[in-house]
Amino acid sequence: MLTLLSFAVSLFLGILGTLAGAGLRGVRPNMAFAYRHIALPVAIIAAAIVPVAAVIMEVRHYRRARALNQIEQQMSRVS
């Protein structure tokens, strides 16, 4: 989902930038540029980053849950 969202946002911003650049230069905008050189590379980078970030978050969650379980077991032994 994040890859698709990043593609959509980067495509929108790429189109806006392409329109602004073409308007400033007084030429016809090339929308294929927004797809090929802006949105697609951003989506590829996001597709590489999102799974790594998800794994890191899951490992942190697992470690936190394990630490809390150990603390809970220690507390139950003391009582």
DRENMAR-429015 format. One record per residue: residue number from 1; residue in one letter; x, y, z of N, C-alpha, C, O in turn. Coordinates in Angstrom, 1 decimal, padded with zeros to 4 digits. Example, Ala and Ser with C-alpha at 12.3 -4.5 7.8 and 13.67 -1.06 7.14 Angstrom:
% DRENMAR-429015
<node num="1" residuo="A" n_X="013.2" n_Y="-005.7" n_Z="007.8" ca_X="012.3" ca_Y="-004.5" ca_Z="007.8" c_X="013.2" c_Y="-003.3" c_Z="007.8" o_X="014.2" o_Y="-003.3" o_Z="008.5"/>
<node num="2" residuo="S" n_X="012.8" n_Y="-002.2" n_Z="007.1" ca_X="013.7" ca_Y="-001.1" ca_Z="007.1" c_X="012.9" c_Y="000.0" c_Z="007.9" o_X="013.4" o_Y="001.1" o_Z="008.0"/>
This chain:
% DRENMAR-429015
<node num="1" residuo="M" n_X="000.8" n_Y="-001.2" n_Z="000.0" ca_X="000.0" ca_Y="000.0" ca_Z="000.0" c_X="000.9" c_Y="001.3" c_Z="000.0" o_X="000.6" o_Y="002.2" o_Z="-000.7"/>
<node num="2" residuo="L" n_X="001.9" n_Y="001.2" n_Z="000.8" ca_X="002.8" ca_Y="002.4" ca_Z="000.8" c_X="003.5" c_Y="002.7" c_Z="-000.5" o_X="003.7" o_Y="003.8" o_Z="-000.9"/>
<node num="3" residuo="T" n_X="003.8" n_Y="001.6" n_Z="-001.2" ca_X="004.5" ca_Y="001.8" ca_Z="-002.5" c_X="003.5" c_Y="002.4" c_Z="-003.5" o_X="003.9" o_Y="003.3" o_Z="-004.2"/>
<node num="4" residuo="L" n_X="002.3" n_Y="002.0" n_Z="-003.5" ca_X="001.2" ca_Y="002.5" ca_Z="-004.3" c_X="001.0" c_Y="004.0" c_Z="-004.0" o_X="000.8" o_Y="004.8" o_Z="-004.9"/>
<node num="5" residuo="L" n_X="000.9" n_Y="004.3" n_Z="-002.7" ca_X="000.7" ca_Y="005.6" ca_Z="-002.3" c_X="001.8" c_Y="006.5" c_Z="-002.6" o_X="001.6" o_Y="007.7" o_Z="-003.1"/>
<node num="6" residuo="S" n_X="003.0" n_Y="006.1" n_Z="-002.5" ca_X="004.2" ca_Y="006.9" ca_Z="-002.8" c_X="004.2" c_Y="007.1" c_Z="-004.3" o_X="004.6" o_Y="008.2" o_Z="-004.8"/>
<node num="7" residuo="F" n_X="003.8" n_Y="006.1" n_Z="-005.1" ca_X="003.8" ca_Y="006.3" ca_Z="-006.6" c_X="002.8" c_Y="007.3" c_Z="-006.9" o_X="003.0" o_Y="008.2" o_Z="-007.8"/>
<node num="8" residuo="A" n_X="001.6" n_Y="007.3" n_Z="-006.3" ca_X="000.5" ca_Y="008.3" ca_Z="-006.6" c_X="000.9" c_Y="009.7" c_Z="-006.2" o_X="000.8" o_Y="010.6" o_Z="-007.0"/>
<node num="9" residuo="V" n_X="001.5" n_Y="009.8" n_Z="-005.1" ca_X="001.9" ca_Y="011.2" ca_Z="-004.6" c_X="003.1" c_Y="011.7" c_Z="-005.5" o_X="003.0" o_Y="012.9" o_Z="-005.9"/>
<node num="10" residuo="S" n_X="004.0" n_Y="010.9" n_Z="-005.8" ca_X="005.2" ca_Y="011.3" ca_Z="-006.6" c_X="004.7" c_Y="011.6" c_Z="-008.0" o_X="005.2" o_Y="012.5" o_Z="-008.6"/>
<node num="11" residuo="L" n_X="003.8" n_Y="010.9" n_Z="-008.5" ca_X="003.2" ca_Y="011.2" ca_Z="-009.9" c_X="002.5" c_Y="012.5" c_Z="-009.9" o_X="002.7" o_Y="013.3" o_Z="-010.8"/>
<node num="12" residuo="F" n_X="001.7" n_Y="012.7" n_Z="-008.9" ca_X="001.0" ca_Y="014.0" ca_Z="-008.8" c_X="002.0" c_Y="015.2" c_Z="-008.7" o_X="001.8" o_Y="016.2" o_Z="-009.4"/>
<node num="13" residuo="L" n_X="003.0" n_Y="015.0" n_Z="-007.8" ca_X="004.0" ca_Y="016.1" ca_Z="-007.7" c_X="004.8" c_Y="016.3" c_Z="-009.0" o_X="005.2" o_Y="017.4" o_Z="-009.4"/>
<node num="14" residuo="G" n_X="005.1" n_Y="015.1" n_Z="-009.6" ca_X="005.8" ca_Y="015.2" ca_Z="-010.9" c_X="005.1" c_Y="015.9" c_Z="-012.0" o_X="005.6" o_Y="016.6" o_Z="-012.7"/>
<node num="15" residuo="I" n_X="003.8" n_Y="015.6" n_Z="-012.0" ca_X="002.9" ca_Y="016.3" ca_Z="-013.0" c_X="002.9" c_Y="017.8" c_Z="-012.8" o_X="003.0" o_Y="018.6" o_Z="-013.7"/>
<node num="16" residuo="L" n_X="002.7" n_Y="018.1" n_Z="-011.5" ca_X="002.7" ca_Y="019.6" ca_Z="-011.2" c_X="004.0" c_Y="020.2" c_Z="-011.5" o_X="004.0" o_Y="021.3" o_Z="-012.1"/>
<node num="17" residuo="G" n_X="005.1" n_Y="019.6" n_Z="-011.2" ca_X="006.4" ca_Y="020.1" ca_Z="-011.5" c_X="006.6" c_Y="020.2" c_Z="-013.0" o_X="007.2" o_Y="021.2" o_Z="-013.5"/>
<node num="18" residuo="T" n_X="006.2" n_Y="019.2" n_Z="-013.7" ca_X="006.3" ca_Y="019.2" ca_Z="-015.2" c_X="005.5" c_Y="020.3" c_Z="-015.8" o_X="006.0" o_Y="021.0" o_Z="-016.7"/>
<node num="19" residuo="L" n_X="004.3" n_Y="020.5" n_Z="-015.3" ca_X="003.4" ca_Y="021.6" ca_Z="-015.8" c_X="004.0" c_Y="023.0" c_Z="-015.5" o_X="004.0" o_Y="023.9" o_Z="-016.3"/>
<node num="20" residuo="A" n_X="004.6" n_Y="023.1" n_Z="-014.3" ca_X="005.2" ca_Y="024.4" ca_Z="-013.9" c_X="006.4" c_Y="024.7" c_Z="-014.7" o_X="006.6" o_Y="025.8" o_Z="-015.2"/>
<node num="21" residuo="G" n_X="007.3" n_Y="023.7" n_Z="-014.9" ca_X="008.5" ca_Y="023.9" ca_Z="-015.7" c_X="008.2" c_Y="024.2" c_Z="-017.2" o_X="008.8" o_Y="025.1" o_Z="-017.8"/>
<node num="22" residuo="A" n_X="007.2" n_Y="023.5" n_Z="-017.7" ca_X="006.8" ca_Y="023.8" ca_Z="-019.1" c_X="006.2" c_Y="025.1" c_Z="-019.2" o_X="006.4" o_Y="025.8" o_Z="-020.2"/>
<node num="23" residuo="G" n_X="005.4" n_Y="025.5" n_Z="-018.2" ca_X="004.8" ca_Y="026.9" ca_Z="-018.3" c_X="005.8" c_Y="028.0" c_Z="-018.2" o_X="005.7" o_Y="029.0" o_Z="-018.9"/>
<node num="24" residuo="L" n_X="006.8" n_Y="027.8" n_Z="-017.4" ca_X="007.9" ca_Y="028.8" ca_Z="-017.3" c_X="008.7" c_Y="028.9" c_Z="-018.6" o_X="009.1" o_Y="030.0" o_Z="-018.9"/>
<node num="25" residuo="R" n_X="008.9" n_Y="027.8" n_Z="-019.2" ca_X="009.7" ca_Y="027.8" ca_Z="-020.5" c_X="008.9" c_Y="028.1" c_Z="-021.7" o_X="009.4" o_Y="028.4" o_Z="-022.8"/>
<node num="26" residuo="G" n_X="007.5" n_Y="028.0" n_Z="-021.6" ca_X="006.7" ca_Y="028.3" ca_Z="-022.7" c_X="006.6" c_Y="027.1" c_Z="-023.7" o_X="006.4" o_Y="027.4" o_Z="-024.9"/>
<node num="27" residuo="V" n_X="006.8" n_Y="025.9" n_Z="-023.3" ca_X="006.8" ca_Y="024.7" ca_Z="-024.1" c_X="005.7" c_Y="023.8" c_Z="-023.7" o_X="005.1" o_Y="024.0" o_Z="-022.7"/>
<node num="28" residuo="R" n_X="005.4" n_Y="022.8" n_Z="-024.5" ca_X="004.4" ca_Y="021.9" ca_Z="-024.2" c_X="004.9" c_Y="020.9" c_Z="-023.2" o_X="006.0" o_Y="020.4" o_Z="-023.4"/>
<node num="29" residuo="P" n_X="004.1" n_Y="020.6" n_Z="-022.1" ca_X="004.6" ca_Y="019.6" ca_Z="-021.1" c_X="004.7" c_Y="018.2" c_Z="-021.6" o_X="003.8" o_Y="017.7" o_Z="-022.3"/>
<node num="30" residuo="N" n_X="005.7" n_Y="017.5" n_Z="-021.2" ca_X="005.9" ca_Y="016.1" ca_Z="-021.5" c_X="005.6" c_Y="015.2" c_Z="-020.3" o_X="006.4" o_Y="015.1" o_Z="-019.4"/>
<node num="31" residuo="M" n_X="004.3" n_Y="014.7" n_Z="-020.3" ca_X="003.8" ca_Y="014.0" ca_Z="-019.1" c_X="004.6" c_Y="012.6" c_Z="-019.0" o_X="004.6" o_Y="012.1" o_Z="-017.8"/>
<node num="32" residuo="A" n_X="005.1" n_Y="012.1" n_Z="-020.0" ca_X="005.8" ca_Y="010.8" ca_Z="-019.9" c_X="007.0" c_Y="011.0" c_Z="-019.0" o_X="007.4" o_Y="010.0" o_Z="-018.3"/>
<node num="33" residuo="F" n_X="007.6" n_Y="012.2" n_Z="-019.0" ca_X="008.7" ca_Y="012.5" ca_Z="-018.1" c_X="008.3" c_Y="012.2" c_Z="-016.6" o_X="009.1" o_Y="011.7" o_Z="-015.8"/>
<node num="34" residuo="A" n_X="007.1" n_Y="012.7" n_Z="-016.3" ca_X="006.7" ca_Y="012.5" ca_Z="-014.9" c_X="006.6" c_Y="011.1" c_Z="-014.5" o_X="006.9" o_Y="010.7" o_Z="-013.4"/>
<node num="35" residuo="Y" n_X="006.1" n_Y="010.2" n_Z="-015.4" ca_X="006.0" ca_Y="008.8" ca_Z="-015.1" c_X="007.4" c_Y="008.1" c_Z="-015.1" o_X="007.7" o_Y="007.4" o_Z="-014.1"/>
<node num="36" residuo="R" n_X="008.2" n_Y="008.3" n_Z="-016.1" ca_X="009.4" ca_Y="007.6" ca_Z="-016.2" c_X="010.5" c_Y="008.0" c_Z="-015.3" o_X="011.3" o_Y="007.2" o_Z="-014.7"/>
<node num="37" residuo="H" n_X="010.7" n_Y="009.3" n_Z="-015.1" ca_X="011.8" ca_Y="009.9" ca_Z="-014.4" c_X="011.5" c_Y="010.3" c_Z="-013.0" o_X="012.5" o_Y="010.6" o_Z="-012.2"/>
<node num="38" residuo="I" n_X="010.3" n_Y="010.4" n_Z="-012.6" ca_X="010.0" ca_Y="010.8" ca_Z="-011.2" c_X="009.2" c_Y="009.7" c_Z="-010.5" o_X="009.7" o_Y="009.2" o_Z="-009.5"/>
<node num="39" residuo="A" n_X="008.0" n_Y="009.4" n_Z="-010.9" ca_X="007.1" ca_Y="008.5" ca_Z="-010.2" c_X="007.7" c_Y="007.1" c_Z="-010.1" o_X="007.6" o_Y="006.4" o_Z="-009.1"/>
<node num="40" residuo="L" n_X="008.1" n_Y="006.5" n_Z="-011.2" ca_X="008.6" ca_Y="005.1" ca_Z="-011.2" c_X="009.8" c_Y="004.9" c_Z="-010.3" o_X="009.9" o_Y="004.0" o_Z="-009.5"/>
<node num="41" residuo="P" n_X="010.9" n_Y="005.8" n_Z="-010.4" ca_X="012.0" ca_Y="005.6" ca_Z="-009.5" c_X="011.6" c_Y="005.7" c_Z="-008.0" o_X="012.1" o_Y="005.0" o_Z="-007.2"/>
<node num="42" residuo="V" n_X="010.7" n_Y="006.6" n_Z="-007.7" ca_X="010.3" ca_Y="006.8" ca_Z="-006.3" c_X="009.5" c_Y="005.5" c_Z="-005.8" o_X="009.7" o_Y="005.1" o_Z="-004.7"/>
<node num="43" residuo="A" n_X="008.7" n_Y="005.0" n_Z="-006.7" ca_X="008.0" ca_Y="003.8" ca_Z="-006.3" c_X="008.9" c_Y="002.6" c_Z="-006.2" o_X="008.7" o_Y="001.8" o_Z="-005.3"/>
<node num="44" residuo="I" n_X="009.9" n_Y="002.5" n_Z="-007.0" ca_X="010.9" ca_Y="001.4" ca_Z="-006.9" c_X="011.7" c_Y="001.5" c_Z="-005.5" o_X="011.9" o_Y="000.5" o_Z="-004.8"/>
<node num="45" residuo="I" n_X="012.1" n_Y="002.7" n_Z="-005.2" ca_X="012.8" ca_Y="003.0" ca_Z="-003.9" c_X="011.9" c_Y="002.6" c_Z="-002.8" o_X="012.3" o_Y="002.0" o_Z="-001.8"/>
<node num="46" residuo="A" n_X="010.6" n_Y="003.1" n_Z="-002.8" ca_X="009.7" ca_Y="002.8" ca_Z="-001.7" c_X="009.4" c_Y="001.3" c_Z="-001.6" o_X="009.3" o_Y="000.7" o_Z="-000.5"/>
<node num="47" residuo="A" n_X="009.4" n_Y="000.6" n_Z="-002.8" ca_X="009.2" ca_Y="-000.9" ca_Z="-002.7" c_X="010.3" c_Y="-001.6" c_Z="-002.1" o_X="010.2" o_Y="-002.7" o_Z="-001.5"/>
<node num="48" residuo="A" n_X="011.5" n_Y="-001.0" n_Z="-002.1" ca_X="012.7" ca_Y="-001.6" ca_Z="-001.5" c_X="012.7" c_Y="-001.2" c_Z="000.0" o_X="013.2" o_Y="-002.0" o_Z="000.8"/>
<node num="49" residuo="I" n_X="012.3" n_Y="-000.1" n_Z="000.4" ca_X="012.4" ca_Y="000.4" ca_Z="001.7" c_X="011.3" c_Y="-000.2" c_Z="002.6" o_X="011.5" o_Y="-000.5" o_Z="003.8"/>
<node num="50" residuo="V" n_X="010.1" n_Y="-000.2" n_Z="002.1" ca_X="008.9" ca_Y="-000.6" ca_Z="002.9" c_X="009.1" c_Y="-002.0" c_Z="003.6" o_X="008.8" o_Y="-002.1" o_Z="004.7"/>
<node num="51" residuo="P" n_X="009.5" n_Y="-003.1" n_Z="002.8" ca_X="009.7" ca_Y="-004.4" ca_Z="003.5" c_X="010.7" c_Y="-004.4" c_Z="004.6" o_X="010.6" o_Y="-005.0" o_Z="005.6"/>
<node num="52" residuo="V" n_X="011.8" n_Y="-003.6" n_Z="004.3" ca_X="012.9" ca_Y="-003.5" ca_Z="005.3" c_X="012.4" c_Y="-002.8" c_Z="006.6" o_X="012.6" o_Y="-003.3" o_Z="007.7"/>
<node num="53" residuo="A" n_X="011.6" n_Y="-001.8" n_Z="006.4" ca_X="011.1" ca_Y="-001.0" ca_Z="007.6" c_X="010.1" c_Y="-001.9" c_Z="008.3" o_X="010.0" o_Y="-001.9" o_Z="009.5"/>
<node num="54" residuo="A" n_X="009.3" n_Y="-002.7" n_Z="007.6" ca_X="008.3" ca_Y="-003.6" ca_Z="008.2" c_X="009.0" c_Y="-004.7" c_Z="009.1" o_X="008.6" o_Y="-005.0" o_Z="010.2"/>
<node num="55" residuo="V" n_X="010.1" n_Y="-005.2" n_Z="008.5" ca_X="010.8" ca_Y="-006.2" ca_Z="009.3" c_X="011.4" c_Y="-005.6" c_Z="010.5" o_X="011.4" o_Y="-006.2" o_Z="011.6"/>
<node num="56" residuo="I" n_X="012.0" n_Y="-004.4" n_Z="010.4" ca_X="012.6" ca_Y="-003.8" ca_Z="011.6" c_X="011.5" c_Y="-003.5" c_Z="012.7" o_X="011.8" o_Y="-003.8" o_Z="013.8"/>
<node num="57" residuo="M" n_X="010.4" n_Y="-003.1" n_Z="012.3" ca_X="009.3" ca_Y="-002.8" ca_Z="013.2" c_X="008.8" c_Y="-004.1" c_Z="013.9" o_X="008.5" o_Y="-004.1" o_Z="015.1"/>
<node num="58" residuo="E" n_X="008.7" n_Y="-005.2" n_Z="013.1" ca_X="008.3" ca_Y="-006.5" ca_Z="013.7" c_X="009.3" c_Y="-007.0" c_Z="014.7" o_X="008.9" o_Y="-007.6" o_Z="015.7"/>
<node num="59" residuo="V" n_X="010.6" n_Y="-006.9" n_Z="014.4" ca_X="011.6" ca_Y="-007.3" ca_Z="015.3" c_X="011.6" c_Y="-006.5" c_Z="016.6" o_X="011.7" o_Y="-007.1" o_Z="017.7"/>
<node num="60" residuo="R" n_X="011.4" n_Y="-005.2" n_Z="016.5" ca_X="011.3" ca_Y="-004.4" ca_Z="017.7" c_X="010.1" c_Y="-004.8" c_Z="018.5" o_X="010.2" o_Y="-004.9" o_Z="019.7"/>
<node num="61" residuo="H" n_X="009.0" n_Y="-005.0" n_Z="017.8" ca_X="007.7" ca_Y="-005.5" ca_Z="018.6" c_X="008.0" c_Y="-006.8" c_Z="019.3" o_X="007.6" o_Y="-007.0" o_Z="020.4"/>
<node num="62" residuo="Y" n_X="008.6" n_Y="-007.7" n_Z="018.6" ca_X="008.9" ca_Y="-009.1" ca_Z="019.2" c_X="009.8" c_Y="-008.9" c_Z="020.4" o_X="009.5" o_Y="-009.5" o_Z="021.4"/>
<node num="63" residuo="R" n_X="010.9" n_Y="-008.1" n_Z="020.3" ca_X="011.8" ca_Y="-007.9" ca_Z="021.4" c_X="011.1" c_Y="-007.3" c_Z="022.6" o_X="011.3" o_Y="-007.6" o_Z="023.7"/>
<node num="64" residuo="R" n_X="010.2" n_Y="-006.3" n_Z="022.3" ca_X="009.5" ca_Y="-005.6" ca_Z="023.4" c_X="008.6" c_Y="-006.5" c_Z="024.1" o_X="008.5" o_Y="-006.6" o_Z="025.3"/>
<node num="65" residuo="A" n_X="007.9" n_Y="-007.3" n_Z="023.3" ca_X="006.9" ca_Y="-008.3" ca_Z="023.9" c_X="007.7" c_Y="-009.3" c_Z="024.7" o_X="007.2" o_Y="-009.7" o_Z="025.8"/>
<node num="66" residuo="R" n_X="008.8" n_Y="-009.8" n_Z="024.3" ca_X="009.6" ca_Y="-010.8" ca_Z="025.0" c_X="010.1" c_Y="-010.2" c_Z="026.3" o_X="010.1" o_Y="-010.9" o_Z="027.3"/>
<node num="67" residuo="A" n_X="010.6" n_Y="-008.9" n_Z="026.3" ca_X="011.1" ca_Y="-008.3" ca_Z="027.5" c_X="009.9" c_Y="-008.1" c_Z="028.5" o_X="010.1" o_Y="-008.3" o_Z="029.7"/>
<node num="68" residuo="L" n_X="008.8" n_Y="-007.7" n_Z="028.0" ca_X="007.6" ca_Y="-007.5" ca_Z="028.9" c_X="007.2" c_Y="-008.9" c_Z="029.5" o_X="006.8" o_Y="-008.9" o_Z="030.7"/>
<node num="69" residuo="N" n_X="007.3" n_Y="-009.9" n_Z="028.8" ca_X="006.9" ca_Y="-011.3" ca_Z="029.3" c_X="007.9" c_Y="-011.7" c_Z="030.4" o_X="007.5" o_Y="-012.3" o_Z="031.4"/>
<node num="70" residuo="Q" n_X="009.2" n_Y="-011.4" n_Z="030.2" ca_X="010.2" ca_Y="-011.7" ca_Z="031.2" c_X="010.0" c_Y="-010.9" c_Z="032.4" o_X="010.1" o_Y="-011.5" o_Z="033.5"/>
<node num="71" residuo="I" n_X="009.7" n_Y="-009.7" n_Z="032.3" ca_X="009.4" ca_Y="-008.8" ca_Z="033.5" c_X="008.2" c_Y="-009.4" c_Z="034.2" o_X="008.2" o_Y="-009.4" o_Z="035.4"/>
<node num="72" residuo="E" n_X="007.2" n_Y="-009.7" n_Z="033.5" ca_X="005.9" ca_Y="-010.3" ca_Z="034.1" c_X="006.2" c_Y="-011.6" c_Z="034.8" o_X="005.7" o_Y="-011.8" o_Z="035.9"/>
<node num="73" residuo="Q" n_X="007.0" n_Y="-012.4" n_Z="034.3" ca_X="007.4" ca_Y="-013.7" ca_Z="034.9" c_X="008.2" c_Y="-013.4" c_Z="036.2" o_X="008.0" o_Y="-014.1" o_Z="037.2"/>
<node num="74" residuo="Q" n_X="009.1" n_Y="-012.5" n_Z="036.1" ca_X="009.9" ca_Y="-012.2" ca_Z="037.3" c_X="009.0" c_Y="-011.6" c_Z="038.4" o_X="009.2" o_Y="-011.9" o_Z="039.6"/>
<node num="75" residuo="M" n_X="008.0" n_Y="-010.8" n_Z="038.1" ca_X="007.1" ca_Y="-010.2" ca_Z="039.0" c_X="006.2" c_Y="-011.3" c_Z="039.7" o_X="005.9" o_Y="-011.2" o_Z="040.9"/>
<node num="76" residuo="S" n_X="005.8" n_Y="-012.3" n_Z="038.9" ca_X="004.9" ca_Y="-013.3" ca_Z="039.4" c_X="005.7" c_Y="-014.2" c_Z="040.4" o_X="005.2" o_Y="-014.8" o_Z="041.3"/>
<node num="77" residuo="R" n_X="007.0" n_Y="-014.4" n_Z="040.1" ca_X="007.9" ca_Y="-015.2" ca_Z="041.0" c_X="008.1" c_Y="-014.5" c_Z="042.4" o_X="008.1" o_Y="-015.2" o_Z="043.4"/>
<node num="78" residuo="V" n_X="008.2" n_Y="-013.2" n_Z="042.4" ca_X="008.4" ca_Y="-012.5" ca_Z="043.6" c_X="007.2" c_Y="-012.5" c_Z="044.5" o_X="007.3" o_Y="-012.5" o_Z="045.7"/>
<node num="79" residuo="S" n_X="006.0" n_Y="-012.4" n_Z="043.9" ca_X="004.7" ca_Y="-012.3" ca_Z="044.6" c_X="004.4" c_Y="-013.6" c_Z="045.3" o_X="003.4" o_Y="-013.7" o_Z="046.0"/>
